[in-house]
Every structure is written in C-alpha cells, then in structure tokens.
Amino acid sequence: MRKQFITSIMSISLFLIACGNPMDDTANNAATSETTANMATDTAIEKTYDVKILDNKKDPTCGMPVTAGVSDTAHYKNKVIGFCATECKAEFLKNPEANIAAAELIK
C-alpha cells in the first residue's frame, strides 16, 4: 500500500512538472504584455509638421496660431489645414464650411 502511494505521488509530481504551472504562464504572459506595451511606448514616433506645408495661419477651431505647434492636419478643398490638437480637427470636420473662414488661409 505504501509503495503504491509513493508511486502515485511521484507520478502526479512528474505530471505537474511536465505540464507546468498555469499561474506561472499567466505571470509570464502578463510580463510579456507589459514589456510589449513599454516597447511600443518607447518606440512611438512623434509626428511633427512643418508650418511651411500648411495653408492656414490659425487653427480654424480654436484660433491658436499654427506656429505654436501642429499636432494634426486635414486636407480640405486642396488645402492642408493644420490643427493644434486632434480634438480641434474632429470639431472642424463636423462642419468645415462654417469653420474654414477662421483658419486665415494663406493665399
């Protein structure tokens, strides 16, 4: 009886070792996901726009001068319009005809 018990314990131990511990896999997957996320953040490329390519002097939504910084652009009626923020671009695209006058387009 004792020999059978020891054999059973050894078999179960070998099985657990061979299969691995699922909690370790979960921890490894979480660590891998975190590392991948950090790599994506570390290697993100920040977009920069040269003011020379823009056809406007001011952000048409908020009125900020584009020389202060441009984070996004849109093409509208063969013009490249610069925006200080993606939120300003989204607001402009809701009704571009109403907002384009505020852009102070460069002739």
N, C-alpha and C positions, 0 to 999 in steps of 0.2 A: 504494500500500500504506500509506504513512504517513497519507494523507488518510483512509483507511478506519479506521485505528487511532484517530486523533483523534476521528472521528465516533463510533466505538464508545465511547470513554472518555466523551465528552460525553453520549451517550445514557444510559449507566449512571449517570453523576453526576446527571443530571436525574431519573432513576427513583428513585434513593436519596433525593434531596431531596424529591421529591413524596410518597414513601411514608413518610418519617420514619424515624427510627432506633428500633427496638424497645426498645433499652436505655433511651432517654430516656423512653419511655412507661412502662416498668417503674418507673423512678425517680419519675416524676410520680405514678403510681398509689400507690406506697409513701408518698410525701409527702402525698397526699390522704387516704389511710387514716389516717396518723398525725395529721393535722390534725383529721379527723373524730373520732378517738378522744379527742383532747385536748378538743375541744369538748364531747363527751359527758361527760367527767370534770368539766370546768369548770362545766357547767350542771346537774349532778346535784343533785336536790333531796333534802336530808336529811329523813327523816321524824322528826317529834317527836310524842310522845304526852303529853297532859295527864293527870296522875295522877288527876284527878277523874273521868275516864271509866272507870277501872278498877274492877273488883270484887274485887281482891286487894291485900293489903299486901306480900306477898313473892312472889318468883319461885318457883313451885312445884317447880322442878327443882333449883336451887342454893341457894335460901333468901335471896338478896340482896333487900333492901328495894326496892320499885319506886320509892320516892322518890329513889333513887340514879341512876335512869335506865332508860328503857324503850326497847328497840330494835325490839320486835315484839310483836304481840298475837294472840290467838286467841279465838274465840267458843266457849264450851263450856257447855252447859245454860243458855242465856240469860244467860250472864255473859261479860264482857270480861276476859280474863286477860292481864296484862302480863308480858313476859319481858325479861331483861337482854340476851339475845343470841338470834339465830336458832337457834343450836345447842341452847339450853335449850328453845325452843319445839318443835323437832324431837324432842327427847328426851321431852318432856311428851306429845306427840301419839302416841307409841308405846304409852303406857298411861296415859291421862288419869285413869281411876278411881283408880289407885294413887297418883297424884301430886297430886290436887286437894286433899287434906287439908293438905298443906304450904303451900298458897297463902295460908292465913289469910284466907278470904273475908270481905269486909265485909258485914255484914247489912243 
